[in-house]
Amino acid sequence: MSRKFSCSPKAIKELIHANLLPILTVSGVTGGAVLGLILRYSREEHWTKREVMYVGYIGELFLRALKALIIPLIVSSLVSAIGSLDLSLSKKIGLRAIAYYMTTTVLAVILGIILVVSIHPGKGSDEGIKKAGEARDVYTPDLLMDLLRNLFPPNLIQACFETHKTIIIQPKLKDLENDTRKEEWIRKYNWTEGTLPPKAEWELGTEHTRALNIMGLVSFATLLGLALSTLGAKGKPLLDFFHSLSDASMVITSWLIWISPVGILFLVASMIIEMEDFSVMLGQLGLYFGTVILGIFIHGFLILPAIYTIFTRKLPFRFLANMSQAYITAFATASSSGTMPVTFQCLEEKNKIDPRVTRFVIPIGATINMDGTALYEAVAAIFIAQVRGIALTIGQVVAISITATAAAIGAAGIPQAGLVTMVMVLDVVGLPAEDMTLIIAVDWLLDRFRTMINVLGDSIGAGLVYELSKKELEQMSINANGDVERPSNEIAMDAVESSKM
């Protein structure tokens, strides 16, 4: 029996209340576009950079608030999620879950990079928005080695505001006159005097730039989480602190997301004033939207089901169909954490997944398994670089992929929390946080699609781990004298409750 749509004031009020955040976000984008066009064509004179800065000032304050949340949100989420892993139930079950999370996240990032480099949605930028910055003059091996160096920061406090970088120092021509290496350069590189020697011969140096070393913080948070998980009861007080910090950070993030329409309005207005060709930017944004959607559907409906089929030797169609209510809820709420109760119900009642697996896998997955977010952030960073006319090296692309993976792991499972972690991905390319304005217009809609894929990935992960862990689950039941063991991991259960928004 079909349900009739009610047009009563109460029904309309409930509909608006349920979709208030996306309505406000769209209103902010639309209002910013209208304000920007009015200001842009209100006079014939060109707007100066100072005037554009005045228009975007409130948006700048919003971005600064987002940046302030990066460290507490990322560190506390990682420590609390990894520290909640109760590997005493079965190390194999835990390792399977973690291996699945990491593999699918990396695959999502690789897919996103392949698509954005192939489709090149940012083409035509010479006529679009003004260029800002250029790629750092350094070799690819230096970038890759710097990634590993930053994984082990010598000072954690310094890692909160500085990043290690290798630089090559351009020699001065007057200093080359008496250089003993001249004959070798002439023979090896056909070098001529009066020109600079090849870059391979330039001196190496190091510097610490004013940028968050997120890789170092992520590595420390991961190790600390593992240590707390190993300590058990001894580590619980500190783990409880990070649980509380994570919950508080998510609350503050939700507050910022609710006031984001105001910041978005002024950011979009300043972007339109600054833009040289509005039509070119619209075309680029459409290609960007299509690239992200294509990547999300390839990953969610081809790659993830293929992984499930390969390892379980079962077709995924019935499993996926039984999870339809969870996908719809994820799309409607744009929150993987808020969708967890529905996800539990679909997995346990419709797909008959053992609760010991779902209550272990899903809370952790809702925190660290963000395939859609990882794909989106990799595509967004490279798209913005394309729009700005910056040619990325292979090393920079690799750096983006690693940072996007780390950003996705630390993203909160609430609507549009990817805006927070997007800031640090842009830092890898040397782009300002204000460049997020280029994608904000469609971010609210993409956020719903990527949340749906995040939930889909968590669900398939639970089904996959269950199918591969049946022997361990049976052995655990035997060890419990025939009683079906419930999760002894109280921390994971706390995470379920605290994640409900």
N, C-alpha and C positions, 0 to 999 in steps of 0.2 A: 504494500500500500504506500503510495507516494505521499510525502509530506508537503503541505502547502506552505509557501513562504508567507509569513505574517508581516504586514506593514504597520502594525500597531506601534504607537510611540514607545512602548516598553521594549518591543523587539528591536526597533531601530536603535534605541539607547544601548541595549545589550550588545548589538553588533558593533556600534561605535566604540564602546568600552573595550570589547575584546580586541579590536584592531586600532586602538588609539595611538600606539607608538608608530606603526607604519604610516598612519594618517598624518601625524605630526611631522614625521620625517619627510614625506612627500610634500607637505605644505611648506616645510623649510626650504627644500630644493626649489620648488615652484616660486615661492616668495623671493628667494635669493636671485633666481633668474630674472624675475620681473624687475626687482630693484636694480640689478646690475644693468639691464637693458635701458631702463629709464635714465640711470646716471650716465651710462655710456653715450647715449645720444642726446643728452640734455644740453650739450655744448659742443662746439666744433673743436675746441682746443684739446690737445692730448693730455690725458691724466698722468700726472707725475707719479713716481714711485712712492713718494711720501703720502700723496693723496690716496693711492691704492692701499697703503698701509693703514691709514686712518679708517677706511671702510672695513677692512678685514680685521680690525683690532680685537673685537669681541670674539671672533673666530680663533684668533691667535691665543687668547686666554683659554679657550676650550681645549686647544691642542696642547697647551702647556699642562693643563690639568690631566689630560690623557697620558702624557709622558711621565708625570709624577707617579702614576699607578703601575708603570711597567715592572719595576723591581719588586714591590711587595706582591703583586699579582702573580708574576711568573715564578718567583722563588717559593712563595707559600703554596701555590698550587702543585708544584712539582714535589716538594718535600712531603706534603700531606698525602698526595696520591701514591707516590712510591713507598712512603713509610707505611701506608695502609695495606700494602701487599702482605698477605699472610701466607708465606710460602710453606709454612708448616703443614697446611692441608695437603698439599702435593706440589713439590717443586716443579714437577713436569707440567702440571696444569698452569701454574703461574708463568713458567718460561714460554709455554705455547702461546699464552695470551699476549705477553710482551713481544714475542717474535712476530706475531700477527700484526700487532699495532704498528711496530716499527716498519715492517715490510710494506704494509699498505700505505702508510704515510709517505714513505720514500717513493713508492710507485706513483702516488698522486702528484707529488712534486715534479718528478721526471716527466709525467704525462703533460702537466701544465706547461713546463718549459718547452717541450717539443712543440706543442700546439702554438704557443705565443711566438716562438721563433719562426715557425713555419708560416703561420697566417700573417704575422707582423701587423697587428691591428693599429699600431701607432704610426704607420706610414703616413707621409704627407705632412709631417710636423713642421717642415720649413715654412709652410704657409699658415700654420696654426698658432700655437702658443709660443711665446718667446722662450728661447733656450736658457737654461740655467745650469751652469757648471759643466764640467767635462770629466772624462774618465781619468783616474790617477795613472801617472806614467810609471808603470812598474811591470815586472815580468810575472807571468802566470805562476811559475813555481814559488815566487815570493808570496803571492796571495794565498796559495794553498798551505805553505809553511806557516804563514801568519795565522791561519785558522787554527792549526794545531797549537801554536804558541799561545793563542788567546784562550784555548781550552784549559790551560794551566796558568792562571794569573798569579804572579808572585805576591800580590796584595789584593785581597777581596774588596777592601774599601776603594782602592784605585779602580778596580774593575767596574764600579758603579758609575764612573764618569769618564774613564779613559780607556782607549783601545790601542794595543801595540800595532805598529805598522812598519814595514820595511820600506825604505826609500832609496832611490839611486840618485847620487849627487852629481849634477852636471859640472864637469871640470871647466875652468876658465882657460881661454886660449893662451894667455900670457904664461900660465903655469905649465903649459905643455912644451915650451921651447926647449927646456933642458931635461925632458923626461927620457929616461933610458929605454923606455918601451917603444919608442917611435919606430925603430927599425922592424921590430916584431909586428907592429900594426901595419906598416907598409907592406910587409911580406904576406901577412895573413889575411888582411882585409882590403888590400889595395888602397890604403889610407893615404890622403894627401895632406901636407901641412897647411894650416890656415883653416882647417875644419875640425869639428869635434870628432873624437874617436868613437867607434861603435859603442852602443849602450852596454854591451856585455863587458866592456872595460871600465865603465864608470864605477866610482867608489860606492860601496854599500854603507847605508846608515840606518838608524832606527829613530822612531819618534812615537810619542804617545799623543794621539789626537783626542779632542773633546768629543767622545762618542761612547755610548754604553757598550761594555764588553759583555754582551748577552751570552756568548758561548761559554765564557768562564763562569758566569753565574749559574748557567744551566748545568754545567758539569759538577760544580760544587753542590748544587741543590740535589742532583741525582745521587751523588755519593752520600750526602747527609741523609737522604731518605732511605737509602739502602742500609745505612748504619743504624738508623732508628728502628727499621723493620727487624734487623738482626738482634737488637738489644731487647726487644719485646717490652716487658713491663717496666724495665729501667728507663727505656726511651719514651714511654708514654707521656710523661709531663711535657717534654719538649715537643712531641708530636701534637699534643693537644693545643699547644700554643700556635703551631703552624696551621692547624685546623681552624682555629679562631681567626687568625690573621687572614687565611684564605677566604673564609666566610665574610669577614669585614671588608676585604678588598672587593669581593663580588658585589656587596651591597653598595659600596661607594661607586663602583663601575656602573651599576644599574642607575644610580642617581645621575651620573654624568650622561649616560645614554638617554635618559629622559629629558635632559636639558640640551642634548645635542642638536635638536632642530634649530635652536636659536643660533648656536655657533655655526651650523651648516649654512643658515641663511646668509650670514655675513661673509663666510668663506666663498660661497658660490658667487655672491655679488662681486667680490673683489676679483675673482678669477675671470668673470665675464668682462669686467672693465679692462683687465690686463690683456685679454685674448686679442690676437690680431685678426683671426678669421674664425668666426663662430660656427659656420657651416662645416668647416673641415674638422673641428673638434667634435661636433655631433656625429659625423661619420666615423671618426676614430672610436668614440664611445660605444657606438652600435656594434662595431667589430669586436671591441673588447668584451662587451656583454655576451655576444655570440660565442666567442672563444671560451669564456669561463663556463657557459652553459654546456657547450659541446664536451669540454673536459669532464665536467661533473657527471654527465650522463654516460660517457664512455667508461669512466671509472666505476660508477655506481651500478650500472646495468650490464656491463660486459666483463670488466676486470675482476671485481669482487665476486660475482656469481661464478666466474671461471675458477677462481681460487677455491671456492667452496666445493665445486664439482670435482676438481682434481684431487683434493685431499679426503673428501668423504665418499666419493664414488656415488653420489646421489645428485639428481637434478634439483636445482634450487627453486623451481617455479612455485611449488606448493608452499615452501618455507617463506618465500618472499610475499606471496599472496596473503598468508596469514599475518604478516606484519604491516598490512596496509594501513590499519588504524594508527600505528605509531608514526608512519611517514606523514600521514595527513596532520596529525597533531604537531609533529616537528615543523612542518611547513607553516602551520597556522600560528604557532607560538614563537618560532625562530629561536628555540631554546632546547638544547639536547638534555640539559639537566631537568628542565621542567617536564620533558617528555618521558622521563624514566619510569614513572608509575605505569603508564600505558605500555611502555616497552617490556616491563616485567610481565604484565598481564598477557601480552601477545606471545611472548616467548614461553612462559610457563603453562598457560592454559591452552593455547592453540597449537604451539609447536612442541609441547611436552618436553621442554628443556629442564633438566634437573635444577632446582632452586639453588643448590650449592654452587653451581656454575654461574647462573645469572646474577646472584647476589655478590659474587666475586668479580666477574668480568665487567658487568655493565657500569657500576659506579666508577671504576678505574677508567674504563673506556670513555665515559662521558667527560672525563677530565683531560685525558692525554691522547685520545684517539680522534683526531680532527682531520680526516682526509680531505673533506671539502674545503676547510679553511686553509690547509696547507697548499692545495692546488690553487686556490684563489689568490693567496698572498704571493706566490711565485709568479703567477701571471700578471698580477697588478704591478709588482715592482718592475718587471721587465717592460710592461706596457708603458709605464710612466717614463722609464729611461728612453724608450723609443720616441715618445711624444716630445721629450726634451732634446732629442737629437744626440743622445749619448751612445756611442758604440761600446758595447760590453765585451770584455775579453772572456775567454773560457773560464779563467780563474774567478772572475766576478760572478759568472753564471753559477759556478759551483758554490761560491760563497752565498749567493742568494738561496740556492736550494737547501743548504744546510741551515741557514738562518730561518727560512720559511718552515722547515721541519721543527726547529726548536720553538718558533713562535706558535705554531699550531698546537704543540704539546702543552704550552703554557697558557693558551687562550681559555678564558672562562666560558662555561657552557650557557651563556645568557645572550639575549639578542644584541647583535652588532658589537660584540666584545672584540671582534677582529680588528676594529679600528685602533684599539690600544696596541696590539702587537704589530700592526702594520707599520707603525713608526720605526721600529727597530729594523725591519726588513729594508725600508728605504735608506736607512743609515749605511747599509752595506754598499749601496751604489753611490753614496755621497749626495743623496737628494734630500731636500728639506721636507719636514713633516707636512708643510702647507700643500705639498703636491698631492696629498690625499684628496684634495678638493676635486681633482680631475676625475675621480671615480665615485665620489660620494653620491652623485645623482642617481646611480643605479645600485648602490651598495645595499640599500634596504631590501630590494627584491632578490638580489643574489644571495644575501644572508639567509633567506628562507630556503633556497635551493641547496645551499651548501650544508645547512643544518640537517636537511632531510637526508643527505648523503652521509653525514656524520652518524646519524642514528642508524641508517642502513648498515654502515660499516660495523658499528657496535653489535648490531643484531646478528649479522653474519659471523662475526667473531665469536659470539657466545655459542652459536650453533656449531661452528667448526671445532671449538675447544671441547664442547660436549661430546661430539662424535669421536674425537681423538682420545678422549679421557675416560671412556666408559670402563675400562679395566681398572684404572685407579679409583674411580668412584665406587665400583663394586668392592674393591679391596678395603676401602675406607669404611664401607658399611659392615663388612665382615669384622673388621677390627673393633667396631663399636658394638659387637655382640648382637648383630642383627638389626640394631636401631639405625634408622636413616640419619646420618650426621647432618646437623644444620651447621652453617658457617660459624666457626669459633672466632672468626675475625670481627670483633665488635666495632673496630675502627671503620671497616668497610661499611657496616650498617649505619654507623654515624654519618658517613659520607653521603649515603643515600638520603637520609633525612635532611641533612644540612644543605644538600644541593637543590631541594625543592624550593622554588622561588615563591 
